[in-house]
Amino acid sequence: MRAFAAVVLGIALAVGAAFAVAAFAVADPGTVHKPLQVTSPPARP
């Protein structure tokens, strides 16, 4: 029973870590591209 609980907990932690990494990977390009899009139009004229 303890082993089963440990496996379930490990899977939950792995899924949580993967979700956090995916969230950061998706959020970083968004925050990087927004300033670039804001600074690019004024720089052209």
PDB file of N, CA, C, O and CB in Angstrom:
ATOM      1  N   MET A   1       0.835  -1.204   0.000  1.00  0.00           N
ATOM      2  CA  MET A   1       0.000   0.000   0.000  1.00  0.00           C
ATOM      3  C   MET A   1       0.871   1.256   0.000  1.00  0.00           C
ATOM      4  O   MET A   1       0.575   2.225  -0.698  1.00  0.00           O
ATOM      5  CB  MET A   1      -0.945   0.005   1.222  1.00  0.00           C
ATOM      6  N   ARG A   2       1.950   1.229   0.791  1.00  0.00           N
ATOM      7  CA  ARG A   2       2.839   2.399   0.809  1.00  0.00           C
ATOM      8  C   ARG A   2       3.518   2.586  -0.543  1.00  0.00           C
ATOM      9  O   ARG A   2       3.679   3.710  -1.018  1.00  0.00           O
ATOM     10  CB  ARG A   2       3.902   2.253   1.916  1.00  0.00           C
ATOM     11  N   ALA A   3       3.916   1.466  -1.161  1.00  0.00           N
ATOM     12  CA  ALA A   3       4.585   1.562  -2.461  1.00  0.00           C
ATOM     13  C   ALA A   3       3.640   2.159  -3.497  1.00  0.00           C
ATOM     14  O   ALA A   3       4.043   2.997  -4.303  1.00  0.00           O
ATOM     15  CB  ALA A   3       5.082   0.172  -2.925  1.00  0.00           C
ATOM     16  N   PHE A   4       2.386   1.728  -3.472  1.00  0.00           N
ATOM     17  CA  PHE A   4       1.405   2.265  -4.422  1.00  0.00           C
ATOM     18  C   PHE A   4       1.213   3.760  -4.206  1.00  0.00           C
ATOM     19  O   PHE A   4       1.147   4.527  -5.167  1.00  0.00           O
ATOM     20  CB  PHE A   4       0.057   1.532  -4.284  1.00  0.00           C
ATOM     21  N   ALA A   5       1.122   4.173  -2.946  1.00  0.00           N
ATOM     22  CA  ALA A   5       0.967   5.596  -2.639  1.00  0.00           C
ATOM     23  C   ALA A   5       2.199   6.380  -3.097  1.00  0.00           C
ATOM     24  O   ALA A   5       2.079   7.497  -3.601  1.00  0.00           O
ATOM     25  CB  ALA A   5       0.733   5.802  -1.125  1.00  0.00           C
ATOM     26  N   ALA A   6       3.381   5.788  -2.919  1.00  0.00           N
ATOM     27  CA  ALA A   6       4.609   6.467  -3.341  1.00  0.00           C
ATOM     28  C   ALA A   6       4.642   6.627  -4.859  1.00  0.00           C
ATOM     29  O   ALA A   6       5.061   7.667  -5.367  1.00  0.00           O
ATOM     30  CB  ALA A   6       5.851   5.687  -2.861  1.00  0.00           C
ATOM     31  N   VAL A   7       4.200   5.597  -5.580  1.00  0.00           N
ATOM     32  CA  VAL A   7       4.174   5.674  -7.047  1.00  0.00           C
ATOM     33  C   VAL A   7       3.189   6.742  -7.501  1.00  0.00           C
ATOM     34  O   VAL A   7       3.498   7.532  -8.393  1.00  0.00           O
ATOM     35  CB  VAL A   7       3.799   4.304  -7.663  1.00  0.00           C
ATOM     36  N   VAL A   8       2.002   6.772  -6.891  1.00  0.00           N
ATOM     37  CA  VAL A   8       0.993   7.772  -7.259  1.00  0.00           C
ATOM     38  C   VAL A   8       1.519   9.171  -6.964  1.00  0.00           C
ATOM     39  O   VAL A   8       1.349  10.090  -7.766  1.00  0.00           O
ATOM     40  CB  VAL A   8      -0.336   7.523  -6.497  1.00  0.00           C
ATOM     41  N   LEU A   9       2.163   9.327  -5.803  1.00  0.00           N
ATOM     42  CA  LEU A   9       2.705  10.637  -5.438  1.00  0.00           C
ATOM     43  C   LEU A   9       3.814  11.043  -6.410  1.00  0.00           C
ATOM     44  O   LEU A   9       3.891  12.204  -6.812  1.00  0.00           O
ATOM     45  CB  LEU A   9       3.243  10.620  -3.986  1.00  0.00           C
ATOM     46  N   GLY A  10       4.666  10.100  -6.786  1.00  0.00           N
ATOM     47  CA  GLY A  10       5.742  10.402  -7.728  1.00  0.00           C
ATOM     48  C   GLY A  10       5.203  10.814  -9.087  1.00  0.00           C
ATOM     49  O   GLY A  10       5.714  11.748  -9.704  1.00  0.00           O
ATOM     50  N   ILE A  11       4.165  10.117  -9.557  1.00  0.00           N
ATOM     51  CA  ILE A  11       3.563  10.474 -10.848  1.00  0.00           C
ATOM     52  C   ILE A  11       2.937  11.862 -10.760  1.00  0.00           C
ATOM     53  O   ILE A  11       3.067  12.663 -11.686  1.00  0.00           O
ATOM     54  CB  ILE A  11       2.497   9.425 -11.272  1.00  0.00           C
ATOM     55  N   ALA A  12       2.259  12.150  -9.653  1.00  0.00           N
ATOM     56  CA  ALA A  12       1.630  13.459  -9.483  1.00  0.00           C
ATOM     57  C   ALA A  12       2.687  14.558  -9.477  1.00  0.00           C
ATOM     58  O   ALA A  12       2.495  15.613 -10.082  1.00  0.00           O
ATOM     59  CB  ALA A  12       0.805  13.503  -8.180  1.00  0.00           C
ATOM     60  N   LEU A  13       3.803  14.311  -8.794  1.00  0.00           N
ATOM     61  CA  LEU A  13       4.891  15.300  -8.765  1.00  0.00           C
ATOM     62  C   LEU A  13       5.486  15.486 -10.160  1.00  0.00           C
ATOM     63  O   LEU A  13       5.769  16.612 -10.570  1.00  0.00           O
ATOM     64  CB  LEU A  13       5.994  14.867  -7.769  1.00  0.00           C
ATOM     65  N   ALA A  14       5.675  14.384 -10.888  1.00  0.00           N
ATOM     66  CA  ALA A  14       6.247  14.476 -12.232  1.00  0.00           C
ATOM     67  C   ALA A  14       5.322  15.259 -13.157  1.00  0.00           C
ATOM     68  O   ALA A  14       5.779  16.094 -13.937  1.00  0.00           O
ATOM     69  CB  ALA A  14       6.509  13.072 -12.806  1.00  0.00           C
ATOM     70  N   VAL A  15       4.018  14.987 -13.069  1.00  0.00           N
ATOM     71  CA  VAL A  15       3.050  15.707 -13.904  1.00  0.00           C
ATOM     72  C   VAL A  15       3.034  17.179 -13.524  1.00  0.00           C
ATOM     73  O   VAL A  15       2.984  18.045 -14.398  1.00  0.00           O
ATOM     74  CB  VAL A  15       1.633  15.098 -13.762  1.00  0.00           C
ATOM     75  N   GLY A  16       3.074  17.473 -12.222  1.00  0.00           N
ATOM     76  CA  GLY A  16       3.088  18.864 -11.774  1.00  0.00           C
ATOM     77  C   GLY A  16       4.336  19.592 -12.244  1.00  0.00           C
ATOM     78  O   GLY A  16       4.262  20.744 -12.671  1.00  0.00           O
ATOM     79  N   ALA A  17       5.480  18.928 -12.169  1.00  0.00           N
ATOM     80  CA  ALA A  17       6.727  19.558 -12.619  1.00  0.00           C
ATOM     81  C   ALA A  17       6.690  19.791 -14.127  1.00  0.00           C
ATOM     82  O   ALA A  17       7.102  20.849 -14.602  1.00  0.00           O
ATOM     83  CB  ALA A  17       7.949  18.685 -12.241  1.00  0.00           C
ATOM     84  N   ALA A  18       6.200  18.811 -14.876  1.00  0.00           N
ATOM     85  CA  ALA A  18       6.115  18.966 -16.333  1.00  0.00           C
ATOM     86  C   ALA A  18       5.168  20.102 -16.689  1.00  0.00           C
ATOM     87  O   ALA A  18       5.440  20.878 -17.606  1.00  0.00           O
ATOM     88  CB  ALA A  18       5.646  17.654 -16.997  1.00  0.00           C
ATOM     89  N   PHE A  19       4.047  20.203 -15.962  1.00  0.00           N
ATOM     90  CA  PHE A  19       3.088  21.284 -16.234  1.00  0.00           C
ATOM     91  C   PHE A  19       3.706  22.643 -15.923  1.00  0.00           C
ATOM     92  O   PHE A  19       3.503  23.606 -16.662  1.00  0.00           O
ATOM     93  CB  PHE A  19       1.797  21.086 -15.408  1.00  0.00           C
ATOM     94  N   ALA A  20       4.469  22.720 -14.817  1.00  0.00           N
ATOM     95  CA  ALA A  20       5.115  23.988 -14.445  1.00  0.00           C
ATOM     96  C   ALA A  20       6.154  24.382 -15.496  1.00  0.00           C
ATOM     97  O   ALA A  20       6.243  25.549 -15.877  1.00  0.00           O
ATOM     98  CB  ALA A  20       5.783  23.875 -13.045  1.00  0.00           C
ATOM     99  N   VAL A  21       6.940  23.405 -15.963  1.00  0.00           N
ATOM    100  CA  VAL A  21       7.951  23.697 -16.994  1.00  0.00           C
ATOM    101  C   VAL A  21       7.268  24.149 -18.279  1.00  0.00           C
ATOM    102  O   VAL A  21       7.720  25.093 -18.927  1.00  0.00           O
ATOM    103  CB  VAL A  21       8.842  22.450 -17.267  1.00  0.00           C
ATOM    104  N   ALA A  22       6.170  23.470 -18.650  1.00  0.00           N
ATOM    105  CA  ALA A  22       5.447  23.848 -19.868  1.00  0.00           C
ATOM    106  C   ALA A  22       4.860  25.244 -19.724  1.00  0.00           C
ATOM    107  O   ALA A  22       4.881  26.028 -20.673  1.00  0.00           O
ATOM    108  CB  ALA A  22       4.331  22.830 -20.180  1.00  0.00           C
ATOM    109  N   ALA A  23       4.332  25.564 -18.534  1.00  0.00           N
ATOM    110  CA  ALA A  23       3.750  26.888 -18.315  1.00  0.00           C
ATOM    111  C   ALA A  23       4.825  27.966 -18.437  1.00  0.00           C
ATOM    112  O   ALA A  23       4.593  29.015 -19.037  1.00  0.00           O
ATOM    113  CB  ALA A  23       3.069  26.962 -16.928  1.00  0.00           C
ATOM    114  N   PHE A  24       6.007  27.704 -17.864  1.00  0.00           N
ATOM    115  CA  PHE A  24       7.095  28.683 -17.965  1.00  0.00           C
ATOM    116  C   PHE A  24       7.574  28.803 -19.413  1.00  0.00           C
ATOM    117  O   PHE A  24       7.856  29.905 -19.883  1.00  0.00           O
ATOM    118  CB  PHE A  24       8.275  28.285 -17.041  1.00  0.00           C
ATOM    119  N   ALA A  25       7.666  27.680 -20.118  1.00  0.00           N
ATOM    120  CA  ALA A  25       8.135  27.708 -21.506  1.00  0.00           C
ATOM    121  C   ALA A  25       7.165  28.489 -22.383  1.00  0.00           C
ATOM    122  O   ALA A  25       7.580  29.179 -23.314  1.00  0.00           O
ATOM    123  CB  ALA A  25       8.308  26.276 -22.051  1.00  0.00           C
ATOM    124  N   VAL A  26       5.857  28.380 -22.080  1.00  0.00           N
ATOM    125  CA  VAL A  26       4.856  29.107 -22.867  1.00  0.00           C
ATOM    126  C   VAL A  26       4.828  30.572 -22.459  1.00  0.00           C
ATOM    127  O   VAL A  26       4.620  31.443 -23.304  1.00  0.00           O
ATOM    128  CB  VAL A  26       3.458  28.477 -22.692  1.00  0.00           C
ATOM    129  N   ALA A  27       5.034  30.859 -21.175  1.00  0.00           N
ATOM    130  CA  ALA A  27       4.929  32.233 -20.686  1.00  0.00           C
ATOM    131  C   ALA A  27       6.143  33.060 -21.093  1.00  0.00           C
ATOM    132  O   ALA A  27       6.003  34.248 -21.382  1.00  0.00           O
ATOM    133  CB  ALA A  27       4.774  32.245 -19.167  1.00  0.00           C
ATOM    134  N   ASP A  28       7.334  32.459 -21.121  1.00  0.00           N
ATOM    135  CA  ASP A  28       8.549  33.227 -21.417  1.00  0.00           C
ATOM    136  C   ASP A  28       8.548  33.822 -22.828  1.00  0.00           C
ATOM    137  O   ASP A  28       8.789  35.021 -22.970  1.00  0.00           O
ATOM    138  CB  ASP A  28       9.769  32.341 -21.244  1.00  0.00           C
ATOM    139  N   PRO A  29       8.284  33.031 -23.880  1.00  0.00           N
ATOM    140  CA  PRO A  29       8.256  33.641 -25.216  1.00  0.00           C
ATOM    141  C   PRO A  29       7.194  34.735 -25.318  1.00  0.00           C
ATOM    142  O   PRO A  29       7.397  35.725 -26.020  1.00  0.00           O
ATOM    143  CB  PRO A  29       7.999  32.571 -26.278  1.00  0.00           C
ATOM    144  N   GLY A  30       6.063  34.569 -24.625  1.00  0.00           N
ATOM    145  CA  GLY A  30       5.020  35.585 -24.666  1.00  0.00           C
ATOM    146  C   GLY A  30       5.507  36.894 -24.078  1.00  0.00           C
ATOM    147  O   GLY A  30       5.241  37.957 -24.638  1.00  0.00           O
ATOM    148  N   THR A  31       6.214  36.839 -22.959  1.00  0.00           N
ATOM    149  CA  THR A  31       6.704  38.064 -22.334  1.00  0.00           C
ATOM    150  C   THR A  31       7.871  38.635 -23.119  1.00  0.00           C
ATOM    151  O   THR A  31       8.118  39.841 -23.074  1.00  0.00           O
ATOM    152  CB  THR A  31       7.121  37.801 -20.884  1.00  0.00           C
ATOM    153  N   VAL A  32       8.600  37.773 -23.848  1.00  0.00           N
ATOM    154  CA  VAL A  32       9.741  38.255 -24.638  1.00  0.00           C
ATOM    155  C   VAL A  32       9.249  38.920 -25.919  1.00  0.00           C
ATOM    156  O   VAL A  32       9.797  39.938 -26.341  1.00  0.00           O
ATOM    157  CB  VAL A  32      10.709  37.092 -24.975  1.00  0.00           C
ATOM    158  N   HIS A  33       8.212  38.345 -26.540  1.00  0.00           N
ATOM    159  CA  HIS A  33       7.742  38.865 -27.826  1.00  0.00           C
ATOM    160  C   HIS A  33       6.922  40.139 -27.657  1.00  0.00           C
ATOM    161  O   HIS A  33       6.928  40.996 -28.540  1.00  0.00           O
ATOM    162  CB  HIS A  33       6.912  37.811 -28.547  1.00  0.00           C
ATOM    163  N   LYS A  34       6.217  40.275 -26.536  1.00  0.00           N
ATOM    164  CA  LYS A  34       5.384  41.467 -26.358  1.00  0.00           C
ATOM    165  C   LYS A  34       6.214  42.752 -26.372  1.00  0.00           C
ATOM    166  O   LYS A  34       5.845  43.686 -27.084  1.00  0.00           O
ATOM    167  CB  LYS A  34       4.606  41.371 -25.048  1.00  0.00           C
ATOM    168  N   PRO A  35       7.319  42.846 -25.618  1.00  0.00           N
ATOM    169  CA  PRO A  35       8.132  44.069 -25.686  1.00  0.00           C
ATOM    170  C   PRO A  35       8.701  44.293 -27.089  1.00  0.00           C
ATOM    171  O   PRO A  35       8.817  45.434 -27.534  1.00  0.00           O
ATOM    172  CB  PRO A  35       9.276  44.000 -24.666  1.00  0.00           C
ATOM    173  N   LEU A  36       9.058  43.202 -27.791  1.00  0.00           N
ATOM    174  CA  LEU A  36       9.612  43.352 -29.139  1.00  0.00           C
ATOM    175  C   LEU A  36       8.553  43.928 -30.076  1.00  0.00           C
ATOM    176  O   LEU A  36       8.854  44.783 -30.910  1.00  0.00           O
ATOM    177  CB  LEU A  36      10.129  41.993 -29.677  1.00  0.00           C
ATOM    178  N   GLN A  37       7.303  43.453 -29.935  1.00  0.00           N
ATOM    179  CA  GLN A  37       6.233  43.957 -30.789  1.00  0.00           C
ATOM    180  C   GLN A  37       5.915  45.408 -30.446  1.00  0.00           C
ATOM    181  O   GLN A  37       5.525  46.182 -31.319  1.00  0.00           O
ATOM    182  CB  GLN A  37       4.973  43.087 -30.650  1.00  0.00           C
ATOM    183  N   VAL A  38       6.080  45.776 -29.182  1.00  0.00           N
ATOM    184  CA  VAL A  38       5.788  47.146 -28.766  1.00  0.00           C
ATOM    185  C   VAL A  38       6.881  48.090 -29.251  1.00  0.00           C
ATOM    186  O   VAL A  38       6.591  49.221 -29.641  1.00  0.00           O
ATOM    187  CB  VAL A  38       5.646  47.233 -27.234  1.00  0.00           C
ATOM    188  N   THR A  39       8.143  47.637 -29.232  1.00  0.00           N
ATOM    189  CA  THR A  39       9.256  48.522 -29.598  1.00  0.00           C
ATOM    190  C   THR A  39       9.470  48.559 -31.112  1.00  0.00           C
ATOM    191  O   THR A  39      10.042  49.523 -31.620  1.00  0.00           O
ATOM    192  CB  THR A  39      10.546  48.069 -28.902  1.00  0.00           C
ATOM    193  N   SER A  40       9.025  47.533 -31.847  1.00  0.00           N
ATOM    194  CA  SER A  40       9.293  47.497 -33.286  1.00  0.00           C
ATOM    195  C   SER A  40       8.522  48.569 -34.069  1.00  0.00           C
ATOM    196  O   SER A  40       9.145  49.269 -34.867  1.00  0.00           O
ATOM    197  CB  SER A  40       8.947  46.127 -33.832  1.00  0.00           C
ATOM    198  N   PRO A  41       7.210  48.740 -33.888  1.00  0.00           N
ATOM    199  CA  PRO A  41       6.494  49.742 -34.695  1.00  0.00           C
ATOM    200  C   PRO A  41       7.033  51.165 -34.526  1.00  0.00           C
ATOM    201  O   PRO A  41       7.172  51.856 -35.536  1.00  0.00           O
ATOM    202  CB  PRO A  41       5.027  49.726 -34.336  1.00  0.00           C
ATOM    203  N   PRO A  42       7.346  51.648 -33.322  1.00  0.00           N
ATOM    204  CA  PRO A  42       7.906  53.000 -33.211  1.00  0.00           C
ATOM    205  C   PRO A  42       9.288  53.108 -33.862  1.00  0.00           C
ATOM    206  O   PRO A  42       9.675  54.191 -34.300  1.00  0.00           O
ATOM    207  CB  PRO A  42       7.995  53.409 -31.743  1.00  0.00           C
ATOM    208  N   ALA A  43      10.046  51.990 -33.931  1.00  0.00           N
ATOM    209  CA  ALA A  43      11.404  52.049 -34.473  1.00  0.00           C
ATOM    210  C   ALA A  43      11.370  52.177 -36.000  1.00  0.00           C
ATOM    211  O   ALA A  43      12.296  52.745 -36.580  1.00  0.00           O
ATOM    212  CB  ALA A  43      12.204  50.793 -34.058  1.00  0.00           C
ATOM    213  N   ARG A  44      10.342  51.673 -36.657  1.00  0.00           N
ATOM    214  CA  ARG A  44      10.292  51.700 -38.131  1.00  0.00           C
ATOM    215  C   ARG A  44      10.184  53.132 -38.664  1.00  0.00           C
ATOM    216  O   ARG A  44      10.977  53.487 -39.537  1.00  0.00           O
ATOM    217  CB  ARG A  44       9.101  50.863 -38.640  1.00  0.00           C
ATOM    218  N   PRO A  45       9.274  53.962 -38.208  1.00  0.00           N
ATOM    219  CA  PRO A  45       9.206  55.334 -38.715  1.00  0.00           C
ATOM    220  C   PRO A  45      10.315  56.194 -38.125  1.00  0.00           C
ATOM    221  O   PRO A  45      10.411  57.380 -38.441  1.00  0.00           O
ATOM    222  CB  PRO A  45       7.844  55.953 -38.401  1.00  0.00           C
TER     223      PRO A  45
END
